[in-house]
Structure formats: C-alpha cells, structure tokens
Amino acid sequence: MANLSELDLQNLRHLIGGYDVSHCKMKEYASSATDSQIKQFFEKGAKSAMDNKNELMKFLQ
C-alpha cells in the first residue's frame, strides 16, 4: 500500500462509498425499468460505478 495520509484514506472511503451507493441504486433502477434502452443505460452506469469502485480499492491493497 502506498503511503496514504489519513485525509487520503477518508477521501477514498467517501469516494468508494459513493460509487457503491450509485452501483446499488442503478442496479435497482435497471431492474425496475421496462424500456430496454433505459434498462441498458442504468446497467451501463452500474457497471461503470463498480469499475470505478474496484479501481479505487486498489489503493488500499
């Protein structure tokens, strides 16, 4: 793990949490959507949020 300050860790926690919430919400929106284009839009957003979360998690390894 890189030498991260306490502020860096707090910021990472905040960003990771935000992406996690976004992922969960977009998955729920996608499952509720009846229009295929809207469903695809939210599924793509959910995947992007999860990818971003996973990328940030690498800083904690």
HTML snippet that shows the backbone in 3Dmol.js (N, CA, C, O; Angstrom):
<script src="https://3Dmol.org/build/3Dmol-min.js"></script>
<div id="view" style="width:600px;height:400px;position:relative"></div>
<script>
const pdb = `
ATOM      1  N   MET A   1       0.840  -1.176   0.000  1.00  0.00           N
ATOM      2  CA  MET A   1       0.000   0.000   0.000  1.00  0.00           C
ATOM      3  C   MET A   1       0.881   1.234   0.000  1.00  0.00           C
ATOM      4  O   MET A   1       1.885   1.298   0.710  1.00  0.00           O
ATOM      5  N   ALA A   2       0.498   2.205  -0.798  1.00  0.00           N
ATOM      6  CA  ALA A   2       1.234   3.464  -0.843  1.00  0.00           C
ATOM      7  C   ALA A   2       1.075   4.189   0.491  1.00  0.00           C
ATOM      8  O   ALA A   2       0.158   3.902   1.260  1.00  0.00           O
ATOM      9  N   ASN A   3       1.961   5.114   0.749  1.00  0.00           N
ATOM     10  CA  ASN A   3       1.858   5.906   1.971  1.00  0.00           C
ATOM     11  C   ASN A   3       0.735   6.921   1.802  1.00  0.00           C
ATOM     12  O   ASN A   3       0.910   7.968   1.180  1.00  0.00           O
ATOM     13  N   LEU A   4      -0.409   6.593   2.363  1.00  0.00           N
ATOM     14  CA  LEU A   4      -1.572   7.459   2.263  1.00  0.00           C
ATOM     15  C   LEU A   4      -1.789   8.158   3.599  1.00  0.00           C
ATOM     16  O   LEU A   4      -1.672   7.548   4.662  1.00  0.00           O
ATOM     17  N   SER A   5      -2.103   9.430   3.527  1.00  0.00           N
ATOM     18  CA  SER A   5      -2.394  10.170   4.749  1.00  0.00           C
ATOM     19  C   SER A   5      -3.796   9.813   5.237  1.00  0.00           C
ATOM     20  O   SER A   5      -4.568   9.166   4.530  1.00  0.00           O
ATOM     21  N   GLU A   6      -4.103  10.236   6.433  1.00  0.00           N
ATOM     22  CA  GLU A   6      -5.442   9.993   6.978  1.00  0.00           C
ATOM     23  C   GLU A   6      -6.491  10.674   6.114  1.00  0.00           C
ATOM     24  O   GLU A   6      -7.573  10.127   5.899  1.00  0.00           O
ATOM     25  N   LEU A   7      -6.178  11.857   5.621  1.00  0.00           N
ATOM     26  CA  LEU A   7      -7.114  12.573   4.744  1.00  0.00           C
ATOM     27  C   LEU A   7      -7.326  11.811   3.444  1.00  0.00           C
ATOM     28  O   LEU A   7      -8.450  11.732   2.950  1.00  0.00           O
ATOM     29  N   ASP A   8      -6.253  11.248   2.883  1.00  0.00           N
ATOM     30  CA  ASP A   8      -6.375  10.434   1.671  1.00  0.00           C
ATOM     31  C   ASP A   8      -7.294   9.239   1.911  1.00  0.00           C
ATOM     32  O   ASP A   8      -8.147   8.925   1.081  1.00  0.00           O
ATOM     33  N   LEU A   9      -7.114   8.580   3.045  1.00  0.00           N
ATOM     34  CA  LEU A   9      -7.942   7.421   3.372  1.00  0.00           C
ATOM     35  C   LEU A   9      -9.406   7.811   3.553  1.00  0.00           C
ATOM     36  O   LEU A   9     -10.304   7.087   3.122  1.00  0.00           O
ATOM     37  N   GLN A  10      -9.641   8.944   4.184  1.00  0.00           N
ATOM     38  CA  GLN A  10     -11.017   9.419   4.354  1.00  0.00           C
ATOM     39  C   GLN A  10     -11.647   9.733   3.005  1.00  0.00           C
ATOM     40  O   GLN A  10     -12.806   9.399   2.761  1.00  0.00           O
ATOM     41  N   ASN A  11     -10.885  10.369   2.138  1.00  0.00           N
ATOM     42  CA  ASN A  11     -11.395  10.683   0.799  1.00  0.00           C
ATOM     43  C   ASN A  11     -11.679   9.422   0.000  1.00  0.00           C
ATOM     44  O   ASN A  11     -12.698   9.334  -0.685  1.00  0.00           O
ATOM     45  N   LEU A  12     -10.784   8.444   0.084  1.00  0.00           N
ATOM     46  CA  LEU A  12     -11.020   7.172  -0.594  1.00  0.00           C
ATOM     47  C   LEU A  12     -12.277   6.493  -0.068  1.00  0.00           C
ATOM     48  O   LEU A  12     -13.088   5.991  -0.846  1.00  0.00           O
ATOM     49  N   ARG A  13     -12.437   6.477   1.237  1.00  0.00           N
ATOM     50  CA  ARG A  13     -13.628   5.874   1.845  1.00  0.00           C
ATOM     51  C   ARG A  13     -14.895   6.556   1.345  1.00  0.00           C
ATOM     52  O   ARG A  13     -15.884   5.893   1.036  1.00  0.00           O
ATOM     53  N   HIS A  14     -14.860   7.862   1.269  1.00  0.00           N
ATOM     54  CA  HIS A  14     -16.011   8.628   0.791  1.00  0.00           C
ATOM     55  C   HIS A  14     -16.318   8.311  -0.675  1.00  0.00           C
ATOM     56  O   HIS A  14     -17.473   8.086  -1.035  1.00  0.00           O
ATOM     57  N   LEU A  15     -15.298   8.293  -1.506  1.00  0.00           N
ATOM     58  CA  LEU A  15     -15.493   8.007  -2.928  1.00  0.00           C
ATOM     59  C   LEU A  15     -15.955   6.575  -3.158  1.00  0.00           C
ATOM     60  O   LEU A  15     -16.868   6.334  -3.948  1.00  0.00           O
ATOM     61  N   ILE A  16     -15.332   5.630  -2.474  1.00  0.00           N
ATOM     62  CA  ILE A  16     -15.711   4.223  -2.623  1.00  0.00           C
ATOM     63  C   ILE A  16     -17.152   4.015  -2.180  1.00  0.00           C
ATOM     64  O   ILE A  16     -17.917   3.318  -2.847  1.00  0.00           O
ATOM     65  N   GLY A  17     -17.519   4.614  -1.066  1.00  0.00           N
ATOM     66  CA  GLY A  17     -18.891   4.513  -0.588  1.00  0.00           C
ATOM     67  C   GLY A  17     -19.890   5.105  -1.567  1.00  0.00           C
ATOM     68  O   GLY A  17     -20.965   4.546  -1.783  1.00  0.00           O
ATOM     69  N   GLY A  18     -19.533   6.238  -2.157  1.00  0.00           N
ATOM     70  CA  GLY A  18     -20.401   6.872  -3.145  1.00  0.00           C
ATOM     71  C   GLY A  18     -20.611   6.011  -4.374  1.00  0.00           C
ATOM     72  O   GLY A  18     -21.728   5.894  -4.876  1.00  0.00           O
ATOM     73  N   TYR A  19     -19.538   5.410  -4.856  1.00  0.00           N
ATOM     74  CA  TYR A  19     -19.658   4.527  -6.019  1.00  0.00           C
ATOM     75  C   TYR A  19     -20.463   3.280  -5.680  1.00  0.00           C
ATOM     76  O   TYR A  19     -21.202   2.766  -6.519  1.00  0.00           O
ATOM     77  N   ASP A  20     -20.319   2.795  -4.453  1.00  0.00           N
ATOM     78  CA  ASP A  20     -21.082   1.623  -4.036  1.00  0.00           C
ATOM     79  C   ASP A  20     -22.580   1.935  -4.005  1.00  0.00           C
ATOM     80  O   ASP A  20     -23.395   1.141  -4.475  1.00  0.00           O
ATOM     81  N   VAL A  21     -22.931   3.084  -3.456  1.00  0.00           N
ATOM     82  CA  VAL A  21     -24.335   3.503  -3.417  1.00  0.00           C
ATOM     83  C   VAL A  21     -24.868   3.688  -4.832  1.00  0.00           C
ATOM     84  O   VAL A  21     -25.972   3.244  -5.145  1.00  0.00           O
ATOM     85  N   SER A  22     -24.087   4.343  -5.687  1.00  0.00           N
ATOM     86  CA  SER A  22     -24.509   4.552  -7.076  1.00  0.00           C
ATOM     87  C   SER A  22     -24.743   3.229  -7.781  1.00  0.00           C
ATOM     88  O   SER A  22     -25.725   3.068  -8.506  1.00  0.00           O
ATOM     89  N   HIS A  23     -23.845   2.286  -7.571  1.00  0.00           N
ATOM     90  CA  HIS A  23     -23.984   0.957  -8.183  1.00  0.00           C
ATOM     91  C   HIS A  23     -25.294   0.302  -7.745  1.00  0.00           C
ATOM     92  O   HIS A  23     -26.048  -0.204  -8.576  1.00  0.00           O
ATOM     93  N   CYS A  24     -25.557   0.314  -6.452  1.00  0.00           N
ATOM     94  CA  CYS A  24     -26.778  -0.322  -5.929  1.00  0.00           C
ATOM     95  C   CYS A  24     -28.037   0.348  -6.475  1.00  0.00           C
ATOM     96  O   CYS A  24     -28.987  -0.331  -6.865  1.00  0.00           O
ATOM     97  N   LYS A  25     -28.042   1.666  -6.503  1.00  0.00           N
ATOM     98  CA  LYS A  25     -29.214   2.385  -6.999  1.00  0.00           C
ATOM     99  C   LYS A  25     -29.441   2.121  -8.481  1.00  0.00           C
ATOM    100  O   LYS A  25     -30.570   1.882  -8.909  1.00  0.00           O
ATOM    101  N   MET A  26     -28.379   2.165  -9.253  1.00  0.00           N
ATOM    102  CA  MET A  26     -28.535   1.959 -10.690  1.00  0.00           C
ATOM    103  C   MET A  26     -28.959   0.534 -11.016  1.00  0.00           C
ATOM    104  O   MET A  26     -29.718   0.320 -11.961  1.00  0.00           O
ATOM    105  N   LYS A  27     -28.482  -0.445 -10.249  1.00  0.00           N
ATOM    106  CA  LYS A  27     -28.939  -1.825 -10.444  1.00  0.00           C
ATOM    107  C   LYS A  27     -30.433  -1.929 -10.150  1.00  0.00           C
ATOM    108  O   LYS A  27     -31.164  -2.617 -10.862  1.00  0.00           O
ATOM    109  N   GLU A  28     -30.879  -1.250  -9.110  1.00  0.00           N
ATOM    110  CA  GLU A  28     -32.303  -1.259  -8.767  1.00  0.00           C
ATOM    111  C   GLU A  28     -33.127  -0.563  -9.847  1.00  0.00           C
ATOM    112  O   GLU A  28     -34.184  -1.055 -10.243  1.00  0.00           O
ATOM    113  N   TYR A  29     -32.639   0.581 -10.320  1.00  0.00           N
ATOM    114  CA  TYR A  29     -33.345   1.291 -11.394  1.00  0.00           C
ATOM    115  C   TYR A  29     -33.424   0.416 -12.641  1.00  0.00           C
ATOM    116  O   TYR A  29     -34.463   0.363 -13.299  1.00  0.00           O
ATOM    117  N   ALA A  30     -32.339  -0.264 -12.962  1.00  0.00           N
ATOM    118  CA  ALA A  30     -32.317  -1.129 -14.148  1.00  0.00           C
ATOM    119  C   ALA A  30     -33.319  -2.272 -14.003  1.00  0.00           C
ATOM    120  O   ALA A  30     -34.001  -2.626 -14.964  1.00  0.00           O
ATOM    121  N   SER A  31     -33.407  -2.842 -12.817  1.00  0.00           N
ATOM    122  CA  SER A  31     -34.330  -3.959 -12.628  1.00  0.00           C
ATOM    123  C   SER A  31     -35.788  -3.505 -12.682  1.00  0.00           C
ATOM    124  O   SER A  31     -36.681  -4.305 -12.960  1.00  0.00           O
ATOM    125  N   SER A  32     -36.028  -2.223 -12.415  1.00  0.00           N
ATOM    126  CA  SER A  32     -37.395  -1.696 -12.449  1.00  0.00           C
ATOM    127  C   SER A  32     -37.785  -1.148 -13.814  1.00  0.00           C
ATOM    128  O   SER A  32     -38.966  -0.928 -14.083  1.00  0.00           O
ATOM    129  N   ALA A  33     -36.811  -0.931 -14.667  1.00  0.00           N
ATOM    130  CA  ALA A  33     -37.080  -0.318 -15.970  1.00  0.00           C
ATOM    131  C   ALA A  33     -37.813  -1.283 -16.894  1.00  0.00           C
ATOM    132  O   ALA A  33     -37.533  -2.481 -16.925  1.00  0.00           O
ATOM    133  N   THR A  34     -38.747  -0.731 -17.636  1.00  0.00           N
ATOM    134  CA  THR A  34     -39.463  -1.546 -18.621  1.00  0.00           C
ATOM    135  C   THR A  34     -38.951  -1.283 -20.034  1.00  0.00           C
ATOM    136  O   THR A  34     -39.038  -2.157 -20.896  1.00  0.00           O
ATOM    137  N   ASP A  35     -38.428  -0.109 -20.273  1.00  0.00           N
ATOM    138  CA  ASP A  35     -37.866   0.238 -21.578  1.00  0.00           C
ATOM    139  C   ASP A  35     -36.451  -0.327 -21.670  1.00  0.00           C
ATOM    140  O   ASP A  35     -35.641  -0.120 -20.767  1.00  0.00           O
ATOM    141  N   SER A  36     -36.151  -1.030 -22.742  1.00  0.00           N
ATOM    142  CA  SER A  36     -34.846  -1.704 -22.865  1.00  0.00           C
ATOM    143  C   SER A  36     -33.686  -0.717 -22.932  1.00  0.00           C
ATOM    144  O   SER A  36     -32.605  -1.007 -22.421  1.00  0.00           O
ATOM    145  N   GLN A  37     -33.890   0.439 -23.550  1.00  0.00           N
ATOM    146  CA  GLN A  37     -32.811   1.426 -23.628  1.00  0.00           C
ATOM    147  C   GLN A  37     -32.520   2.026 -22.255  1.00  0.00           C
ATOM    148  O   GLN A  37     -31.361   2.247 -21.904  1.00  0.00           O
ATOM    149  N   ILE A  38     -33.559   2.285 -21.490  1.00  0.00           N
ATOM    150  CA  ILE A  38     -33.367   2.821 -20.146  1.00  0.00           C
ATOM    151  C   ILE A  38     -32.703   1.768 -19.263  1.00  0.00           C
ATOM    152  O   ILE A  38     -31.804   2.078 -18.482  1.00  0.00           O
ATOM    153  N   LYS A  39     -33.152   0.531 -19.392  1.00  0.00           N
ATOM    154  CA  LYS A  39     -32.550  -0.575 -18.634  1.00  0.00           C
ATOM    155  C   LYS A  39     -31.064  -0.680 -18.947  1.00  0.00           C
ATOM    156  O   LYS A  39     -30.239  -0.815 -18.043  1.00  0.00           O
ATOM    157  N   GLN A  40     -30.728  -0.618 -20.231  1.00  0.00           N
ATOM    158  CA  GLN A  40     -29.329  -0.712 -20.650  1.00  0.00           C
ATOM    159  C   GLN A  40     -28.520   0.477 -20.120  1.00  0.00           C
ATOM    160  O   GLN A  40     -27.371   0.315 -19.707  1.00  0.00           O
ATOM    161  N   PHE A  41     -29.119   1.666 -20.132  1.00  0.00           N
ATOM    162  CA  PHE A  41     -28.452   2.870 -19.620  1.00  0.00           C
ATOM    163  C   PHE A  41     -28.056   2.685 -18.156  1.00  0.00           C
ATOM    164  O   PHE A  41     -26.918   2.962 -17.776  1.00  0.00           O
ATOM    165  N   PHE A  42     -29.002   2.214 -17.332  1.00  0.00           N
ATOM    166  CA  PHE A  42     -28.713   2.033 -15.916  1.00  0.00           C
ATOM    167  C   PHE A  42     -27.767   0.872 -15.656  1.00  0.00           C
ATOM    168  O   PHE A  42     -26.959   0.937 -14.729  1.00  0.00           O
ATOM    169  N   GLU A  43     -27.846  -0.183 -16.447  1.00  0.00           N
ATOM    170  CA  GLU A  43     -26.902  -1.292 -16.300  1.00  0.00           C
ATOM    171  C   GLU A  43     -25.485  -0.839 -16.620  1.00  0.00           C
ATOM    172  O   GLU A  43     -24.531  -1.231 -15.947  1.00  0.00           O
ATOM    173  N   LYS A  44     -25.353  -0.016 -17.645  1.00  0.00           N
ATOM    174  CA  LYS A  44     -24.028   0.512 -18.008  1.00  0.00           C
ATOM    175  C   LYS A  44     -23.498   1.424 -16.897  1.00  0.00           C
ATOM    176  O   LYS A  44     -22.315   1.376 -16.561  1.00  0.00           O
ATOM    177  N   GLY A  45     -24.375   2.249 -16.336  1.00  0.00           N
ATOM    178  CA  GLY A  45     -23.982   3.118 -15.225  1.00  0.00           C
ATOM    179  C   GLY A  45     -23.575   2.323 -14.003  1.00  0.00           C
ATOM    180  O   GLY A  45     -22.610   2.676 -13.325  1.00  0.00           O
ATOM    181  N   ALA A  46     -24.305   1.244 -13.711  1.00  0.00           N
ATOM    182  CA  ALA A  46     -23.972   0.393 -12.570  1.00  0.00           C
ATOM    183  C   ALA A  46     -22.612  -0.260 -12.759  1.00  0.00           C
ATOM    184  O   ALA A  46     -21.819  -0.335 -11.820  1.00  0.00           O
ATOM    185  N   LYS A  47     -22.341  -0.732 -13.968  1.00  0.00           N
ATOM    186  CA  LYS A  47     -21.045  -1.347 -14.244  1.00  0.00           C
ATOM    187  C   LYS A  47     -19.914  -0.331 -14.100  1.00  0.00           C
ATOM    188  O   LYS A  47     -18.860  -0.636 -13.543  1.00  0.00           O
ATOM    189  N   SER A  48     -20.144   0.871 -14.606  1.00  0.00           N
ATOM    190  CA  SER A  48     -19.139   1.923 -14.504  1.00  0.00           C
ATOM    191  C   SER A  48     -18.849   2.262 -13.041  1.00  0.00           C
ATOM    192  O   SER A  48     -17.691   2.421 -12.655  1.00  0.00           O
ATOM    193  N   ALA A  49     -19.893   2.371 -12.236  1.00  0.00           N
ATOM    194  CA  ALA A  49     -19.706   2.673 -10.816  1.00  0.00           C
ATOM    195  C   ALA A  49     -18.905   1.565 -10.134  1.00  0.00           C
ATOM    196  O   ALA A  49     -18.016   1.848  -9.329  1.00  0.00           O
ATOM    197  N   MET A  50     -19.213   0.309 -10.449  1.00  0.00           N
ATOM    198  CA  MET A  50     -18.482  -0.805  -9.840  1.00  0.00           C
ATOM    199  C   MET A  50     -17.028  -0.823 -10.309  1.00  0.00           C
ATOM    200  O   MET A  50     -16.125  -1.090  -9.516  1.00  0.00           O
ATOM    201  N   ASP A  51     -16.798  -0.541 -11.589  1.00  0.00           N
ATOM    202  CA  ASP A  51     -15.429  -0.484 -12.102  1.00  0.00           C
ATOM    203  C   ASP A  51     -14.631   0.607 -11.387  1.00  0.00           C
ATOM    204  O   ASP A  51     -13.477   0.394 -11.016  1.00  0.00           O
ATOM    205  N   ASN A  52     -15.247   1.772 -11.196  1.00  0.00           N
ATOM    206  CA  ASN A  52     -14.574   2.872 -10.505  1.00  0.00           C
ATOM    207  C   ASN A  52     -14.280   2.514  -9.052  1.00  0.00           C
ATOM    208  O   ASN A  52     -13.200   2.807  -8.539  1.00  0.00           O
ATOM    209  N   LYS A  53     -15.243   1.883  -8.396  1.00  0.00           N
ATOM    210  CA  LYS A  53     -15.044   1.450  -7.008  1.00  0.00           C
ATOM    211  C   LYS A  53     -13.873   0.477  -6.925  1.00  0.00           C
ATOM    212  O   LYS A  53     -13.003   0.620  -6.066  1.00  0.00           O
ATOM    213  N   ASN A  54     -13.849  -0.510  -7.818  1.00  0.00           N
ATOM    214  CA  ASN A  54     -12.769  -1.500  -7.806  1.00  0.00           C
ATOM    215  C   ASN A  54     -11.413  -0.869  -8.077  1.00  0.00           C
ATOM    216  O   ASN A  54     -10.408  -1.276  -7.494  1.00  0.00           O
ATOM    217  N   GLU A  55     -11.381   0.114  -8.954  1.00  0.00           N
ATOM    218  CA  GLU A  55     -10.125   0.818  -9.251  1.00  0.00           C
ATOM    219  C   GLU A  55      -9.617   1.552  -8.012  1.00  0.00           C
ATOM    220  O   GLU A  55      -8.422   1.527  -7.719  1.00  0.00           O
ATOM    221  N   LEU A  56     -10.523   2.204  -7.289  1.00  0.00           N
ATOM    222  CA  LEU A  56     -10.119   2.910  -6.076  1.00  0.00           C
ATOM    223  C   LEU A  56      -9.697   1.939  -4.963  1.00  0.00           C
ATOM    224  O   LEU A  56      -8.823   2.260  -4.158  1.00  0.00           O
ATOM    225  N   MET A  57     -10.309   0.774  -4.922  1.00  0.00           N
ATOM    226  CA  MET A  57      -9.967  -0.219  -3.893  1.00  0.00           C
ATOM    227  C   MET A  57      -8.512  -0.674  -4.036  1.00  0.00           C
ATOM    228  O   MET A  57      -7.904  -1.115  -3.061  1.00  0.00           O
ATOM    229  N   LYS A  58      -7.960  -0.572  -5.226  1.00  0.00           N
ATOM    230  CA  LYS A  58      -6.578  -0.982  -5.449  1.00  0.00           C
ATOM    231  C   LYS A  58      -5.602  -0.143  -4.617  1.00  0.00           C
ATOM    232  O   LYS A  58      -4.513  -0.606  -4.278  1.00  0.00           O
ATOM    233  N   PHE A  59      -5.999   1.095  -4.290  1.00  0.00           N
ATOM    234  CA  PHE A  59      -5.136   1.944  -3.475  1.00  0.00           C
ATOM    235  C   PHE A  59      -5.030   1.439  -2.041  1.00  0.00           C
ATOM    236  O   PHE A  59      -4.128   1.840  -1.305  1.00  0.00           O
ATOM    237  N   LEU A  60      -5.938   0.569  -1.646  1.00  0.00           N
ATOM    238  CA  LEU A  60      -5.945   0.069  -0.271  1.00  0.00           C
ATOM    239  C   LEU A  60      -5.220  -1.263  -0.133  1.00  0.00           C
ATOM    240  O   LEU A  60      -5.123  -1.801   0.970  1.00  0.00           O
ATOM    241  N   GLN A  61      -4.715  -1.797  -1.229  1.00  0.00           N
ATOM    242  CA  GLN A  61      -4.010  -3.076  -1.174  1.00  0.00           C
ATOM    243  C   GLN A  61      -2.538  -2.889  -0.925  1.00  0.00           C
ATOM    244  O   GLN A  61      -1.795  -3.868  -0.850  1.00  0.00           O
TER     245      GLN A  61
END
`;
const viewer = $3Dmol.createViewer("view");
viewer.addModel(pdb, "pdb");
viewer.setStyle({}, {cartoon: {color: "spectrum"}});
viewer.zoomTo();
viewer.render();
</script>
